[in-house]
Amino acid sequence: MSVLLHATAVHFGGRAVVLTGASGSGKSTLGWMLIGLGGQLVADDHVEVKRQDDGLWLTAPLILAGKMEARHLGILRTPTSPAWARLVVDMDRTEIHRLPPERQTTIAGVPLPLIHKVESPAFPAMLRAYLDGGRME
């Protein structure tokens, strides 16, 4: 059974961040920034999520595979590949804590770390570091 999320997902080495939020919240923009840091697109706008092996396998719906919105430019051809969900960013909420509490969300019965959007030009690099090494306790 798969679930369709209104989200954008980008991965580094098979470890993906899922960007959730309302239309216009910056999901695709942040996705482009992550791709600029060497990330690979899983899917833009909608992500297929399948629970598998106690994890979440993310893929692009067939109609969206290989495509990504570039606001004010159009839809651009962008390679896509599947990956495992490792982190969720809520683009509708802005982090207010310098050292925020650990948060979780559950998608298709699988708990995942949840963070809020950070208003910093370094946020894409922070996300990559999180995916590469995780958060220290």
N, C-alpha and C positions, 0 to 999 in steps of 0.2 A: 504494500500500500504506500502510495506517495502523497505528499501534501504540496500544494503550490503556495509559496510565500511571495508577497509583494516585497521584494528585496533585491539587492545587488550583492554578489559574492565574488571575492577575489582571493586567490591563494598564493602562498609561497611554499614551494616544495610539498604540495599536497595538503597543507594546513590552511584552512580558509577562515576568513572573517566574513560574517553575514551582516550586511548593513540594512537595517530595517528603518521604516519611517514613512511618513506621508509623502505624497507627490510634492516635489519641490524642496524636500528637506536636505538635499545634497548627497544622496546615495551615489548617483552616477559620478558626480564631481569628485567625491572622495575615492570612488573606484578608479577613476582616471589617475588620480595622484598615486594610488597604490601601484597601478600598472607602471607608472613612471619610475617607481622604485624597484622595478623588476618583477612585480606580481603578474599573475596570469588570471584572466577573467574566467570565472565559472559561468556566471549569467548576470544579465542586467535586466532590471525591472521585475522579473519573475524568476524564481529559483525553484526547481523541483527538489524536494527533500524526501529521502527514503531512509527509514530506519533500517540499519543493517549492522550486524555484529556489534550491538550495543553502542553504535555511533550513528551519525547522520551523514549520508552520502548525498552530495549536492551535484546537480547537473542542470544544464540549460534545457528548457523546453525546446523541442525541435524547431518551432517557428522562430525562436529567438537566438538559436545557436549561431555564433559567429558575428553577432551584431551588438553594438552598444551605442546608446544615445550620447551625442556630444552636443549639448545645448548650444544653440546658435550656429552649429555647423551641419547638423543632421545626424543620420544613423550611419555609423562607420563600421567597416568590416574589422572585426577584432577576434583573434583566435580565442577559442574557449576550450577548457578542459575540466573534467570533474575533480572533486576534492572532498576531503572530510571536514566537516564543520568543527572549529575549535574555539570560536569566539563570536559573540553577537554584540553589535554596536547599535544602540537606540539613538537614531539621529534626531528624534523628536525631543529628546531631553538633553540639556547641557549640564555637564559636570560642574558642581560648585565647590567641591571639596578638593583641597590640595592633595591629600592622601585619602582617596575615597574608600568606603567599605567594600568588601567583596560582595558581589551580587551575582545572582543566577537567574536564568530564565529556562523554561522548558519548551522544547519544540518536539512534537511527535513523541512525547514521553521521555525524551533525553535531556538531562540538565546540561546547560552550557554556561560558562562565565558570561556575564553581561556588563558592559560598560556604557556610559553615556558619552555623547559627543563632547569633544574637548575643543574649545575655541583657541587653537594655537596652530601656527603654520607647521609646527613640528608633529602634529597629530598623526599624519600618515607614517612617518618614521617611527613614532611610538608604537603604532599598531604592528608594524613589521617586527620591531624588537619584541613585542608581546608574543607574537606568533613564533618567533625564533627561539625565545628563551623563557617565556612565561613570566608570571608576576612573583616577586619574592614575598614571602610571608612577613 
